[in-house]
Amino acid sequence: MARRAVGGTGVKGARRPEVRLPVLEPYEGGELEPDGDYDGLELRDADFTGQDGSGARFMDCALTGCALDETRLRHARVLDSILTGVRGVGTDLAEATLRDVELADARLGGPQMHGAVLERVLIRGGKIDYLNLRTARLRDVVFEGCVLVEPDFGGARLERVEFVDCALKSADFHAATLTDVDLRGAASLDISRGLDRLSGAVISTAQLLDLAPVLAAQWGIRVEG
């Protein structure tokens, strides 16, 4: 199940996930396995540093306080799951699929999610540095109350994506395609590249004024006085 957020006039709101986990079994430990199948598990304070879970499937799972430094999860599928307080540097989620997922209070550095598919995903709280979403597909995704430092959306496709009380610092939208992307709720909005790709987004008047110097520089307009 998912519920649709209320968007502004002319903007379709994102459908937020409504994850209802069943009674979970505790994870018994051990290393992740490539193409492993993890169903209905509670993974709490596990250290998956450097482990290989490429192609694994996580269904109806709760991951809480897990370490994901250099964890390889390429092509993994995370479905109907809640991740809380996960942390890590260099987590590899390239070409992974996240569907009906809540990610809360994460602290991640340089996560690789290029080519990934995110559908009905809520990213709430926490801080993510150098998020690589190049050529990813985001549909019904909400970034809420989080800090994104130099996120790279280059070549990505964003549809019904919302930024709510979220700080965007030096965001790159180069070659991205945006449809019904609502940036008005962003607590701060700093775009380093790709201003010309914002035709499918909506921003506030105040944000437009904040972006005016960058727009003027890009268009070669000299502002004096």
C-alpha positions as CSV (number, residue, x, y, z in Angstrom):
1,M,0.0,0.0,0.0
2,A,1.1,3.6,-0.6
3,R,-0.5,6.9,0.0
4,R,-0.1,9.9,-2.3
5,A,1.3,13.1,-0.8
6,V,-0.6,16.3,-1.6
7,G,1.2,18.2,-4.3
8,G,0.7,21.8,-5.3
9,T,-1.4,23.1,-8.2
10,G,-0.3,21.3,-11.4
11,V,2.1,19.1,-9.6
12,K,1.4,15.4,-8.9
13,G,2.4,14.4,-5.4
14,A,4.6,11.4,-4.7
15,R,3.0,8.2,-3.5
16,R,4.7,7.4,-0.2
17,P,5.3,3.8,0.9
18,E,3.2,2.4,3.7
19,V,5.4,-0.5,4.9
20,R,3.7,-2.9,7.4
21,L,6.2,-5.5,8.5
22,P,5.1,-8.9,9.7
23,V,6.4,-10.5,12.8
24,L,10.2,-10.7,12.1
25,E,12.6,-13.4,12.9
26,P,16.0,-12.3,14.2
27,Y,18.9,-12.6,11.8
28,E,21.2,-15.3,12.9
29,G,24.4,-13.7,11.7
30,G,26.9,-14.8,9.2
31,E,28.1,-13.1,6.1
32,L,25.9,-11.9,3.3
33,E,25.7,-14.2,0.3
34,P,25.5,-13.2,-3.3
35,D,22.0,-13.8,-4.6
36,G,20.9,-14.6,-1.1
37,D,17.3,-14.5,-0.1
38,Y,16.4,-12.7,3.2
39,D,12.7,-12.7,4.0
40,G,11.0,-11.5,7.1
41,L,14.2,-10.8,9.1
42,E,15.3,-8.3,11.7
43,L,18.9,-7.4,11.1
44,R,20.0,-5.3,14.0
45,D,23.5,-3.8,14.6
46,A,25.0,-6.2,12.1
47,D,28.4,-5.4,10.6
48,F,28.4,-6.1,6.9
49,T,31.6,-4.2,6.2
50,G,33.2,-5.4,2.9
51,Q,30.7,-8.3,2.4
52,D,29.2,-9.3,-0.9
53,G,25.5,-9.4,-1.1
54,S,25.3,-8.7,-4.9
55,G,21.9,-9.8,-6.3
56,A,20.5,-10.5,-2.9
57,R,16.8,-10.0,-2.1
58,F,15.5,-8.4,1.1
59,M,11.8,-8.7,1.5
60,D,9.8,-7.6,4.5
61,C,13.0,-6.9,6.5
62,A,14.1,-4.4,9.1
63,L,17.7,-3.3,9.1
64,T,18.6,-1.2,12.1
65,G,22.0,0.2,13.0
66,C,23.9,-1.9,10.5
67,A,27.3,-1.1,9.1
68,L,27.5,-1.0,5.3
69,D,31.1,0.2,4.7
70,E,32.1,-1.0,1.2
71,T,29.3,-3.5,1.2
72,R,28.6,-4.9,-2.2
73,L,24.9,-4.9,-3.0
74,R,24.9,-4.4,-6.7
75,H,21.7,-5.6,-8.4
76,A,20.2,-6.2,-4.9
77,R,16.4,-5.9,-4.5
78,V,15.1,-4.3,-1.3
79,L,11.3,-4.6,-1.1
80,D,8.8,-3.7,1.5
81,S,11.5,-3.0,4.1
82,I,12.6,-0.4,6.6
83,L,16.2,0.7,7.1
84,T,17.0,2.8,10.2
85,G,20.3,4.3,11.3
86,V,22.4,2.4,8.7
87,R,25.8,3.8,8.2
88,G,28.7,3.3,5.8
89,V,31.1,4.6,3.2
90,G,31.3,3.4,-0.3
91,T,28.2,1.2,-0.2
92,D,27.6,-0.3,-3.6
93,L,23.9,-0.3,-4.6
94,A,24.5,0.2,-8.3
95,E,21.6,-1.0,-10.4
96,A,19.7,-2.1,-7.3
97,T,16.0,-1.9,-6.9
98,L,14.3,-0.3,-3.9
99,R,10.5,-0.5,-3.9
100,D,8.2,0.4,-1.0
101,V,11.2,1.2,1.3
102,E,11.7,3.6,4.2
103,L,15.3,4.8,4.9
104,A,15.5,6.8,8.1
105,D,18.4,8.6,9.8
106,A,21.1,7.1,7.5
107,R,24.6,8.4,7.5
108,L,26.2,7.4,4.3
109,G,29.2,8.6,2.4
110,G,29.6,8.1,-1.4
111,P,26.9,5.4,-1.8
112,Q,26.9,4.2,-5.4
113,M,23.3,4.0,-6.8
114,H,23.9,4.7,-10.4
115,G,21.4,2.9,-12.6
116,A,19.3,2.0,-9.6
117,V,15.5,2.0,-9.6
118,L,13.7,3.7,-6.7
119,E,9.9,3.4,-6.5
120,R,7.8,4.5,-3.5
121,V,10.8,5.3,-1.4
122,L,10.9,7.7,1.6
123,I,14.3,8.9,2.7
124,R,13.8,10.7,6.0
125,G,16.4,12.4,8.2
126,G,20.2,11.7,8.3
127,K,22.9,12.8,6.0
128,I,24.2,11.4,2.7
129,D,27.4,12.7,1.1
130,Y,28.2,12.4,-2.6
131,L,25.1,10.3,-3.4
132,N,25.6,8.9,-6.9
133,L,22.2,8.5,-8.7
134,R,23.5,8.9,-12.2
135,T,21.2,7.4,-14.8
136,A,18.9,6.1,-12.0
137,R,15.1,6.0,-12.2
138,L,13.2,7.6,-9.3
139,R,9.5,7.5,-9.2
140,D,7.4,8.4,-6.2
141,V,10.4,9.3,-4.0
142,V,10.4,11.7,-1.1
143,F,13.5,13.2,0.5
144,E,12.3,14.6,3.9
145,G,14.4,16.3,6.6
146,C,17.7,15.0,5.3
147,V,20.9,16.6,4.2
148,L,22.2,15.8,0.7
149,V,25.8,17.0,0.0
150,E,26.7,17.1,-3.7
151,P,24.1,14.5,-4.8
152,D,24.6,13.6,-8.5
153,F,21.4,13.1,-10.5
154,G,23.2,13.3,-13.8
155,G,21.2,11.6,-16.5
156,A,18.6,10.3,-14.0
157,R,14.9,10.3,-14.6
158,L,12.8,11.8,-11.7
159,E,9.1,11.5,-11.7
160,R,6.9,12.6,-8.8
161,V,9.8,13.4,-6.5
162,E,9.5,15.7,-3.5
163,F,12.1,17.5,-1.3
164,V,10.6,18.4,2.0
165,D,12.6,20.3,4.7
166,C,15.7,18.8,2.9
167,A,19.0,20.6,2.4
168,L,20.4,20.2,-1.2
169,K,24.0,21.3,-1.4
170,S,25.7,21.5,-4.8
171,A,23.2,19.2,-6.5
172,D,24.0,18.1,-10.1
173,F,21.0,17.6,-12.4
174,H,23.1,17.6,-15.6
175,A,21.2,15.7,-18.4
176,A,18.5,14.7,-16.0
177,T,14.8,14.4,-16.9
178,L,12.4,15.8,-14.4
179,T,8.6,15.4,-14.3
180,D,6.5,16.6,-11.4
181,V,9.5,17.3,-9.2
182,D,8.6,19.6,-6.3
183,L,11.6,21.5,-4.9
184,R,9.5,24.2,-3.1
185,G,9.8,22.5,0.3
186,A,13.6,22.2,0.3
187,A,15.1,24.0,3.3
188,S,18.0,25.1,1.1
189,L,18.5,24.7,-2.6
190,D,22.0,24.9,-4.2
191,I,22.3,23.6,-7.7
192,S,25.8,23.3,-9.2
193,R,24.9,22.0,-12.7
194,G,21.8,21.3,-14.7
195,L,19.7,24.4,-14.1
196,D,18.6,24.0,-17.7
197,R,17.0,20.6,-16.8
198,L,14.5,22.0,-14.3
199,S,11.7,22.5,-16.8
200,G,9.8,19.6,-15.2
201,A,10.3,21.0,-11.6
202,V,8.5,23.6,-9.5
203,I,10.3,26.0,-7.3
204,S,9.2,28.9,-5.1
205,T,9.7,32.6,-5.9
206,A,12.2,32.9,-3.1
207,Q,14.2,29.9,-4.5
208,L,14.1,31.6,-8.0
209,L,15.7,34.7,-6.5
210,D,18.3,32.6,-4.7
211,L,19.2,30.9,-8.0
212,A,19.2,34.2,-10.0
213,P,23.0,34.7,-9.8
214,V,23.7,31.2,-11.0
215,L,21.2,31.7,-13.8
216,A,22.7,35.0,-14.8
217,A,26.2,33.5,-14.9
218,Q,25.0,30.6,-17.0
219,W,23.2,32.8,-19.5
220,G,26.0,35.3,-19.7
221,I,23.9,38.1,-18.1
222,R,25.9,40.9,-16.4
223,V,24.1,42.3,-13.4
224,E,25.2,45.7,-12.1
225,G,23.8,48.2,-9.7
